[in-house]
Amino acid sequence: MIIEDDIVIEKVINELKKTPEFERAGALVIFIGFVKGNLGNNVRVHELIYEAYKPYAETKLSQLAKEYSKKPNVIDVKIYHKISSLKPKETTVYIFVAAVDRNTAFNVAKEVLEKVKHETPIWKLERRNDGEYWVLGDGKRVPRPKLIRESQ
């Protein structure tokens, strides 16, 4: 699900618990991503702007959650991704994986995160002290060309 504000984690957990299948749960892994403010080498991030083609991004996130919910020993998967302008330390993505055991829950959460980063049409523009960069799913950064304005 595409969101613009933080979610209430306890509310999502309570929703998961309402399903009859949750009685089989032995673990719930919650991954929460944050905006990094310090990338090292004196590189500071001031803002991260997430954009998406919302109808397709919502569909893709829903498909991933359904696909991974059908994996052996997985009970349910929920994915929430923010689309907005975010500052360092703010949350970006939430992934919930309820499973029969902790190994399954951890492994599936990691797989889901990688799929979200590589397959969902969500774009990330990093505004830093050394310029602006598009961040690709594999972490590669591509400088955003500066716009040339004509003098009036």
C-alpha positions as CSV (number, residue, x, y, z in Angstrom):
1,M,0.0,0.0,0.0
2,I,1.2,3.5,-0.8
3,I,1.1,5.9,2.1
4,E,2.1,9.4,2.9
5,D,2.2,9.3,6.6
6,D,3.5,6.9,9.3
7,I,1.4,3.9,10.1
8,V,0.4,2.7,13.6
9,I,2.4,-0.6,13.9
10,E,0.2,-1.9,16.7
11,K,-2.9,-1.5,14.5
12,V,-1.3,-3.6,11.7
13,I,-0.3,-6.3,14.2
14,N,-3.9,-6.4,15.6
15,E,-5.3,-6.8,12.0
16,L,-2.9,-9.7,11.4
17,K,-4.0,-11.4,14.6
18,K,-7.6,-11.3,13.5
19,T,-7.1,-13.8,10.8
20,P,-7.7,-17.4,11.7
21,E,-4.4,-18.5,10.2
22,F,-2.5,-16.3,12.7
23,E,-2.9,-19.1,15.3
24,R,-0.1,-20.9,13.4
25,A,2.2,-17.9,13.7
26,G,5.4,-18.4,15.6
27,A,7.0,-15.2,14.4
28,L,6.3,-11.7,13.1
29,V,9.2,-9.8,11.5
30,I,8.7,-6.1,10.9
31,F,11.2,-4.3,8.7
32,I,11.2,-0.5,8.9
33,G,13.4,1.5,6.5
34,F,14.6,5.0,7.3
35,V,16.2,7.9,5.4
36,K,19.9,7.9,6.0
37,G,21.2,11.3,6.9
38,N,24.9,10.4,6.8
39,L,26.3,8.4,3.9
40,G,29.9,8.7,5.1
41,N,32.8,10.6,3.5
42,N,31.2,13.9,4.6
43,V,28.1,13.3,2.4
44,R,25.0,14.4,4.1
45,V,21.4,13.8,2.9
46,H,19.1,16.7,3.4
47,E,16.0,15.2,1.8
48,L,14.8,12.1,0.0
49,I,11.9,12.5,-2.4
50,Y,9.9,9.4,-3.2
51,E,7.6,9.5,-6.3
52,A,5.6,6.8,-7.9
53,Y,3.1,6.0,-10.6
54,K,0.6,5.3,-7.8
55,P,-1.9,3.0,-9.5
56,Y,0.8,0.6,-10.8
57,A,2.9,0.9,-7.6
58,E,-0.2,-0.1,-5.4
59,T,-0.9,-3.0,-7.7
60,K,2.7,-4.2,-7.6
61,L,2.9,-4.0,-3.8
62,S,-0.4,-5.9,-3.5
63,Q,0.9,-8.6,-5.9
64,L,4.1,-9.0,-4.0
65,A,2.2,-9.3,-0.7
66,K,-0.1,-11.9,-2.1
67,E,2.7,-13.8,-3.9
68,Y,4.8,-14.1,-0.7
69,S,1.8,-14.9,1.5
70,K,1.4,-18.1,-0.5
71,K,5.0,-19.3,0.3
72,P,5.4,-22.3,2.5
73,N,5.1,-21.5,6.2
74,V,4.2,-17.8,5.5
75,I,0.9,-16.7,7.1
76,D,0.6,-13.1,5.8
77,V,2.6,-10.3,4.3
78,K,1.8,-6.5,4.5
79,I,3.8,-3.8,2.6
80,Y,3.5,-0.1,3.2
81,H,5.7,2.4,1.3
82,K,5.8,6.2,1.7
83,I,5.6,8.6,-1.2
84,S,6.5,12.1,-0.1
85,S,9.4,14.4,0.8
86,L,11.2,12.9,3.7
87,K,14.0,14.1,6.0
88,P,16.8,12.0,7.7
89,K,15.5,9.6,10.4
90,E,12.0,9.5,8.9
91,T,10.4,6.2,8.0
92,T,10.2,5.1,4.3
93,V,8.9,1.5,4.1
94,Y,7.3,-1.0,6.4
95,I,7.2,-4.7,5.7
96,F,5.4,-7.2,8.0
97,V,5.9,-10.9,7.6
98,A,4.0,-13.4,9.8
99,A,5.2,-16.9,9.6
100,V,5.2,-20.3,11.3
101,D,8.8,-19.8,12.3
102,R,11.4,-17.0,12.6
103,N,13.7,-18.2,9.9
104,T,10.9,-18.1,7.3
105,A,9.8,-14.7,8.6
106,F,13.3,-13.1,8.4
107,N,14.1,-14.6,5.0
108,V,10.9,-13.7,3.4
109,A,11.0,-10.1,4.8
110,K,14.5,-9.7,3.2
111,E,13.3,-11.1,-0.2
112,V,10.2,-8.9,-0.2
113,L,12.3,-5.8,0.5
114,E,14.6,-6.6,-2.4
115,K,11.6,-7.1,-4.7
116,V,10.1,-3.8,-3.6
117,K,13.3,-2.0,-4.3
118,H,13.9,-3.6,-7.7
119,E,10.4,-4.2,-9.1
120,T,8.1,-1.5,-7.8
121,P,7.8,1.8,-9.8
122,I,8.9,4.0,-7.0
123,W,11.6,6.6,-7.7
124,K,13.9,8.1,-5.1
125,L,15.7,11.5,-5.5
126,E,18.4,12.2,-2.9
127,R,19.1,15.8,-2.2
128,R,22.6,16.0,-0.6
129,N,25.2,18.5,0.3
130,D,27.1,17.5,-2.9
131,G,24.2,17.6,-5.4
132,E,21.1,15.6,-6.3
133,Y,21.1,11.9,-7.2
134,W,18.6,9.4,-8.4
135,V,19.0,6.2,-6.3
136,L,18.4,3.0,-8.1
137,G,17.1,-0.3,-6.5
138,D,20.6,-1.7,-6.2
139,G,21.8,1.4,-4.3
140,K,23.6,2.9,-7.3
141,R,23.4,6.7,-7.4
142,V,23.1,8.6,-10.7
143,P,23.7,12.4,-10.6
144,R,20.7,14.4,-11.6
145,P,21.8,17.0,-14.2
146,K,21.4,20.6,-13.2
147,L,18.8,22.5,-15.1
148,I,20.1,25.3,-17.2
149,R,17.8,28.3,-17.0
150,E,17.8,30.9,-19.7
151,S,18.4,34.4,-18.7
152,Q,15.5,36.8,-19.1
